[in-house]
Amino acid sequence: MKGYIYALYSIEDKEHPIYIGSTTQKIYKRHATHRANYKHCKTGKGSFTRSFILFDKFGFDGVAHKLIK
């Protein structure tokens, strides 16, 4: 199983990622999972993850992802 290291960042500042993570999923699927977990947490049914700070500050459309390794 291949693993990936990825960054979530503000579209306004692509050079300074705010969240670094690792996964065995495809990066676009992992980003979608972050978004789904954020929505779940906001309803009081999930737990907080640091990536949610990005969504709180920049919204879904203001956050992008990129593969690091």
Backbone hydrogen bonds in HBPLUS format (Angstrom, degrees):
<---DONOR---> <-ACCEPTOR-->    atom                        ^
c    i                          cat <-CA-CA->   ^        H-A-AA   ^      H-
h    n   atom  resd res      DA  || num        DHA   H-A  angle D-A-AA Bond
n    s   type  num  typ     dist DA aas  dist angle  dist       angle   num
A0004-TYR N   A0023-THR O   2.70 MM  19  5.35 154.4  1.76 161.3 170.4     1
A0023-THR N   A0004-TYR O   2.95 MM  19  5.35 149.9  2.04 146.0 154.4     2
A0068-ILE N   A0005-ILE O   2.76 MM  63  5.38 164.2  1.79 149.4 149.8     3
A0069-LYS N   A0005-ILE O   3.16 MM  64  5.08 160.7  2.19 133.7 135.8     4
A0006-TYR N   A0021-GLY O   2.88 MM  15  5.42 163.2  1.91 146.9 152.3     5
A0021-GLY N   A0006-TYR O   2.94 MM  15  5.42 162.7  1.97 147.8 153.2     6
A0007-ALA N   A0066-LYS O   2.92 MM  59  5.44 155.6  1.98 155.3 163.2     7
A0066-LYS N   A0007-ALA O   2.99 MM  59  5.44 143.3  2.13 146.6 155.2     8
A0008-LEU N   A0019-TYR O   2.81 MM  11  5.11 159.8  1.85 149.9 155.9     9
A0018-ILE N   A0008-LEU O   3.11 MM  10  6.26 147.7  2.22 148.7 157.6    10
A0019-TYR N   A0008-LEU O   3.20 MM  11  5.11 159.0  2.25 153.8 151.1    11
A0009-TYR N   A0064-ALA O   2.99 MM  55  5.61 158.0  2.04 149.4 154.8    12
A0064-ALA N   A0009-TYR O   2.96 MM  55  5.61 163.1  1.99 160.0 165.0    13
A0013-ASP N   A0010-SER O   2.96 MM   3  5.33 149.5  2.06 109.4 118.1    14
A0011-ILE N   A0062-GLY O   2.91 MM  51  5.41 162.1  1.94 140.1 143.0    15
A0016-HIS N   A0013-ASP O   3.41 MM   3  5.99 163.7  2.44 114.7 118.8    16
A0029-LYS N   A0026-LYS O   3.07 MM   3  5.36 124.0  2.39 103.2 117.4    17
A0030-ARG N   A0026-LYS O   3.03 MM   4  6.36 153.9  2.10 153.0 161.2    18
A0031-HIS N   A0027-ILE O   2.94 MM   4  6.19 159.5  1.99 154.6 159.7    19
A0032-ALA N   A0028-TYR O   3.15 MM   4  6.30 155.0  2.22 136.6 143.0    20
A0033-THR N   A0029-LYS O   2.93 MM   4  6.22 144.8  2.06 141.9 152.1    21
A0034-HIS N   A0030-ARG O   2.91 MM   4  6.29 152.8  1.99 150.1 157.0    22
A0035-ARG N   A0031-HIS O   3.10 MM   4  6.44 157.4  2.15 148.0 153.6    23
A0036-ALA N   A0032-ALA O   2.93 MM   4  6.22 159.5  1.97 148.2 153.8    24
A0037-ASN N   A0033-THR O   2.82 MM   4  5.98 164.1  1.85 154.4 158.7    25
A0038-TYR N   A0034-HIS O   2.93 MM   4  6.09 148.6  2.03 144.3 153.1    26
A0039-LYS N   A0035-ARG O   3.09 MM   4  6.41 162.0  2.13 151.2 154.5    27
A0040-HIS N   A0036-ALA O   3.00 MM   4  6.23 157.2  2.05 147.7 154.4    28
A0041-CYS N   A0037-ASN O   2.86 MM   4  6.04 156.7  1.91 147.8 153.8    29
A0042-LYS N   A0038-TYR O   2.99 MM   4  6.24 154.1  2.06 150.9 157.7    30
A0043-THR N   A0040-HIS O   3.20 MM   3  5.43 144.7  2.33 101.2 111.0    31
A0045-LYS N   A0040-HIS O   3.27 MM   5  5.72 153.1  2.35 157.2 149.8    32
A0044-GLY N   A0041-CYS O   2.87 MM   3  5.12 158.9  1.92 111.0 117.1    33
A0052-PHE N   A0049-THR O   2.87 MM   3  5.71 161.1  1.91 128.3 133.8    34
A0053-ILE N   A0050-ARG O   3.11 MM   3  5.79 159.1  2.16 118.8 123.8    35
A0054-LEU N   A0051-SER O   3.09 MM   3  5.65 135.0  2.30 111.5 120.9    36
A0056-ASP N   A0052-PHE O   2.89 MM   4  6.15 157.3  1.94 154.4 160.8    37
A0057-LYS N   A0053-ILE O   3.03 MM   4  6.18 155.0  2.10 145.6 151.9    38
A0058-PHE N   A0054-LEU O   2.75 MM   4  5.77 169.6  1.76 161.9 164.8    39
A0059-GLY N   A0055-PHE O   2.89 MM   4  4.45 140.3  2.05 116.5 124.5    40
A0062-GLY N   A0059-GLY O   3.19 MM   3  5.32 146.4  2.30 102.1 111.9    41
A0063-VAL N   A0060-PHE O   3.40 MM   3  5.65 170.1  2.41 110.7 112.2    42
